Amino acid sequence: MSSAAEPLVTVARRGPAAVVTLDSPANRNALSRALVEQLHAALTGAMADDGVRAVVLTGAGPVFCSGADLKEQRATPGAGGVPEVLTLLMEGPKPVVARVNGAARAGGLGLIAACDLTVGLASATFGFSEVRIGVAPAVIAVPCLRRMDRRAARELFLTGEAFDGVRAREAGLLDRAVADDELDATVDALVDSLGRGAPEALAVTKRLLRELPGDDLQEDLRRMAAVSAERFGSAEAREGIAALLEKRRPSWAAAGD
């Protein structure tokens, strides 16, 4: 099976982060079924590793991700595991930082939108190119419309026009659009900040960011009061408060803080 014989996704440690790299530059890191399978496995492993405090998702070569593998889709249409990858990025317990190293199209934008924090090159180009080949940005609309300004998404989805990193930031797809020589420093600073947070507290915070606001104000307040009480009574909180009062680093903080 190609996913076993040919590594299309690599994982490396960089400080407290697991750097997951789409490593198929020959086809612009397209989302082939083999790559998606390996990506899901890599993310699952990183999320389960107690030594990993954050995940960084990036691409090899000059492109972040060109979207679906069109040759595969022409032969056998289907989402091919992408919904499961997006779910893992959004619902996994560890924060994920998108390090957008270059151009992204279609499904690649879905990967970006599913991450918790997104940093990309101001000079990179982006595009929801689906309508221009007769398809729709269907699956990726799920994370994209949760992140992006609705009016910007309407225009960009319908026109398929390419746009740069500055527009991507204005539209809400990127949190930060940076110069080429600032990408790594910006990502490293975010990872360092994430490493200062308590692991369980980060997972709970990621979940409430996803779930709130709900349909009922009072129900939201009731549920969050319970969450607050649980967190203040947790071992992480006891250690964190003690460390603050004693002016020391909490035991759960990532090394090097």
Disulfide bonds with the S-S distance in Angstrom:
none
